[in-house]
Amino acid sequence: MSKVRESLNEAKMRMGGLAKAAPDMFAGFTKIARAATQSGKFSSAQKELMATAIAVVQGCDDCILYHVEGAKRQGADEAALVEALEVAVEMGGGPAIMYAGRALAIFREV
């Protein structure tokens, strides 16, 4: 198993632990997440790319793992990811460059 896949699985296990500890809160969050990523004017892949860009600007490693995997699963290609990362770097500056590089590496391994 790749290091990226292992890290993604660990992040999902941590979320699962929180879901068990706070089921009502997590059920509400899950409902929000499902509504936010449903296809509409933007495709589910585009919405996952938006979430990835936000995760890059926020510097959330686990969020990057989760949303890059989601974007790829929904059909996003590397070129679309790179465009989303360009916007993230514009908004996040130097620190976002580091996380953007991480997101691209994750995409290539997932």
VEXROKOL-327516 format. One record per residue (C-alpha): residue in one letter; x, y, z. Coordinates in steps of 0.001 Angstrom, whole numbers, padded with zeros to 6 digits, always signed. Layout:
! residues N
aXYZ;...
END
This chain:
! residues 110
m+000000+000000+000000;s+001350+003443-000888;k+002139+005999+001787;v-000578+008302+000393;r-003207+005562+000506;e-002091+004663+004041;s-002346+008316+005129;l-005804+008593+003554;n-006969+005466+005353;e-005615+006829+008657;a-007466+010118+008121;k-010689+008245+007386;m-010211+006147+010531;r-009792+009330+012599;m-013010+010706+011104;g-014708+007409+011900;g-013549+007673+015508;l-015029+011150+015785;a-018239+009944+014140;k-018596+007288+016847;a-017793+009739+019632;a-020140+012468+018362;p-022717+010744+016140;d-025298+013541+016085;m-022762+016190+015137;f-021173+013959+012528;a-024542+013040+011009;g-025235+016745+010556;f-021841+017333+009002;t-022315+014362+006667;k-025631+015796+005502;i-023957+019151+004781;a-021069+017478+002941;r-023402+015409+000758;a-025502+018434-000136;a-022427+020529-000870;t-020873+017981-003243;q-023970+016976-005222;s-023809+017816-008877;g-025637+021012-009849;k-024342+023988-011832;f-020915+022592-010908;s-020139+018902-011240;s-019234+016855-008179;a-015644+016723-009488;q-015513+020529-009745;k-016859+020862-006214;e-014211+018454-004919;l-011579+020557-006709;m-012945+023664-004959;a-012701+021859-001640;t-009148+020835-002496;a-008200+024455-003252;i-009690+025592+000058;a-007866+022787+001887;v-004591+023929+000285;v-005131+027537+001397;q-006116+026376+004889;g-003138+024026+005095;c-005209+020975+006054;d-003241+017841+005104;d-006074+015417+005840;c-008552+017580+003919;i-006201+017609+000926;l-005982+013815+001016;y-009732+013404+001308;h-010757+015924-001376;v-008046+015038-003905;e-009184+011430-003681;g-012797+012599-004041;a-012002+014773-007054;k-010223+011926-008798;r-013009+009474-007930;q-015538+011913-009426;g-013546+012102-012673;a-011348+015181-012274;d-008154+015029-014290;e-004738+016362-013379;a-005061+019439-015604;a-008230+020511-013757;l-006503+019961-010421;v-003558+022101-011506;e-005934+024940-012447;a-007628+024726-009048;l-004210+024714-007371;e-003194+027826-009315;v-006172+029668-007822;a-005292+028332-004369;v-001732+029648-004706;e-003024+033025-005884;m-005189+033274-002773;g-002837+031566-000317;g+000608+032753-001403;g+003836+030980-000533;p+002468+028527+002048;a-000171+027409-000456;i+002589+026503-002925;m+003838+023883-000488;y+000382+022386+000032;a-000391+022621-003703;g+002668+020511-004434;r+001452+018018-001861;a-002011+017894-003477;l-000512+017234-006919;a+001709+014442-005560;i-001304+012879-003820;f-003346+013031-007026;r-000618+011173-008869;e-000510+008420-006230;v-004219+007926-005504;
END
